Amino acid sequence: MSSLPVSAVLPELLAALRESSQLLLAAPPGAGKSTWLPLQILQQSGLSGRILLLEPRRLAARNVAQRLAGQLGEQPGETVGYRMRAETRSGPNTRLEVVTEGILTRMLQRDPMLEGVSLVILDEFHERSLEADLALALLLDVQQGLRDDLKIMLMSATLDNARLQAMLPDAPVICCEGRAFPVERRYASLPASLRVEEAVARQVSQLLREEPGSLLLFLPGVGEIKRVQMQLASQVSSEVELCPLYGALSLTEQRKAILPAATGRRKVVLATNIAETSLTIEGIRLVVDCALERTAMFDVRTGLTRLQTQRVSQASMTQRAGRAGRLEPGICLHLIAREQAERAAAHADAEMLHADLASLWLNILQWGCYDARQLRWLDAPPAAGLRQAQALLSQLGATDADGKLNAKGRQMAALGAEPRIGAMLIAAGDDADSIATAALLAAMLEEPDRSGADLRDAFHRRLPHWLARAKQLQKRLKATTGSPDAGRIAPLLASAFPDRIARRRGAEGRYQLANGTGAMLDGADALTRYEWLLAPGLLQGSAQPDARILQAIPLDIAALENALPQLVTTRTEVEWDEARGTLRAWQREQIGELVLRAQPLTKPEEAELHPAMLRWIRQKGLSLLNWTPQAEQLRIRLVCAAQWLPEENWPDATESALVATLDQWLLPAMNGVRDARGLKHIDVVAALLHLLTWSQRQQLDTLLPTHYTVPTGSRLPIRYDEEKPPALAVRLQEMFGEAQNPCVAAGRIPLVLELLSPAQRPLQITRDLAAFWQGAWRDVQKDMKGRYPKHSWPDDPASALPTRRTKKYSAPS
């Protein structure tokens, strides 16, 4: 094992660990950083406590732990153990524990001191998973405030060293050069004339004919794996075994792909990017990389996830190529032109930037932070994603009015499950059968079975890994008895997915969700005969506007109302009645955007009517109000003030912001307003002024005045614009004697002068009055003298007296 490349830097690494609390290790695939180095650190570093090795995937965690334990002649659970969701192999003598990312977060939340742990190693950090970024943020917080003796080590084949060094300036960077065996990297574009699966299968079968050894094929998803497998079945010889490898496979099938082929046989492993890191697949010397991956992209607008197929980064291509050089010299064929590969992004985007942040925000609140900026991030959580996460936790009843965790939220966080699943488990209460039902549903939702959309069928299949996970959750909820009951499914799911209650609209399997978006079932699916569904499993399509329903159950909506009356809200709404030409008010009982019952209101109270009118304005737009020129100019002045005078705390007066804050500025002005005509009579200027304090009103009038008084005494309006500089239209003679353009915003913004003729027609537009007097004035003077001889056209306008009158009245008496 000492021939592994990482052994060359072991002395340097051990010395750095003794001196530093943070360490970065860049080592290529096959260098031994995951399957050899942790043992050497355990045996030679002198660290007194345990070592935690964080792996991004369960399959990799189990595989790494088994290889490390095997080197000691032990089974996992002795010196080396592992811990992951629904499976633990650790004991009292375990000193090196391989854990998956969510497990480390739970360990930190339960024991922020990480008592007994000396070192945490974050492996394959280049993947930038959401949990790894959170783990690093929490570990750095522990280092800074609780344990300066805790050591953190980040390692990968392709670390983004520049950004990590900027974040961790005191961390030594150790680079392990070279890999165990050389890999020849080739490039080939797929012909456009063939279907992708046919073209890929041809490249694979050709490489197998030309080269010995087993082959690892990277494909973006399960669908592509199955289609290419069908193509290869008729193209490869009988000695070649085809082994798919992806996360949803059983452990037995995954091990079949990982273990070496039988003597005299070869294998082709068709894998997603699950095989990209920390996973030694025995016997591989050939890699074919399709250079694509499928990434989950969360849409904060709909609250749904869509899968996007995209080109992998150069870092991922390097990782994939490294799989071919672990055991002997190998070949990697990238199915992409070399030029395209070189133009790919250096590193993949962090999952943080396009993921559902509900779990992240729940963990941040549980950690005791109420602002994500209180933690250090390599990529800060996007504000829009955090807002969506905060809204979901509020809807699930996990937070109070101030956005802090309440008792239910703390219970959810303690479970360590995804927030929706946590809410469902808490909703089961103390009833043993409800807990058993919720636990089984949680296991099914965490690892869904794609054999059909009807959850009732899956519920009765009771797959072994579901039962194991359900038993673990029941134990966590201190309920070991009880039996799953299909009759309890609907209210439990509705407590976690109230926004995914769906009502049929039209034919062909189309539904509307309670959150207002559309969803669709396959037209032949038997579930389409039900008017009401609850669809926890949804996938946003890239081409279709409606989400695809992956999992659903039919609903008896009346029974659900009785079980969960809090789902139903009573709202007053207004809408335009075309026949009457007026607004009409309705009282509606709704689940989200789905209307259960509605009745017209003859004369609702203003307390009910006005919020409904505000919702109507949000839907139809601000044009429903009477935007006089004065009102529009006030709004634009506020927008300009925020741009030009950012040091002042001006309210946001953009149209989108005004729509979002109607209750702050418009509602106070709506006394007596009951219809659309009344809205048109609201003084919008007075309403907008509700956004300003008295001091801000004075500042606005001083710094961004509505008018400017020119030297002749004329008080002329300033015209403000969101995209252009402010302008002042003034007769040219009234600016005589002025050397430069007047300014607003404390002298920061000069006015554009629209200089007019005596007949108020445009003559010149200038941002530099001094340059105009010295230059273009001569041409204007010649033209104007002949056209307006009674007016003054001096040779030196910069020193002439300004005037509003002809020469006869301007002459001194």
ABEGO torsion letter per residue (X at the ends): XAABAAAAAAAAAAAAAAABABBBBBBBBGAGAAAAAAAAAAAAAGBABBBBBBBABAAAAAAAAAAAAAAAGBBBGBABBBBBBGBBBBBAABABBBBBAAAAAAAAAABAAGBGBABBBBBGAAAGBAAAAAAAAAAAAAAAAABAABBBBBBBABBBAAAAAAABAABBBBBBBEBABBBBBBBBBBBAABBAAAAAAAAAAAAAAABBEBBBBBBABAAAAAAAAAAAAAABBAABBBBBBBAABBAAAAAAAABBBBBGBBBBBBBBAAAABGBBBBGBABBBBAGBBBBBBBBAAAGBBBBBBBBBBAAAAAAAAAAAAAABBBBBBBBBBAAAAAABBABBBBAAAABBAAAAAAAAAAAGBABAAABBBABBBBAAAAAAAAAAAAAAGABBAAGBBBAAAAAAAAAGBBAAAAAAAAAAEABAAAAAAAAAAAAAAABBBAABABAAAAAAAGBAAAAAAAAAAAAAAGBABEBBBAAAAAAAAAAABAAABBBBBEBGGBBBBAAGBBBBBBAABAAAABABBBBABBBBBAABABBBBABBBBBBAAAAAAABAAABBBBBBBBBBAAAGBBBBBBBBBBEABBABBBBBABBBAAAAAAAAAAAAAAAEAAABBBBAAAAAAAAAAAAAAAABAABBBBBABAAAAAAAAAAAAAAAABGBABAAAAAABBAAAAAAAABBAAAAAAAAAABBABBBBAAGBBBBBBBBAABBBBBBBBAAAABGBABBBBBGGGABBBBBBBBBAAGBBABBBABAAAAAABAAAAAAAAAAAABAABBBBABAAABBBBABBAAAABBX
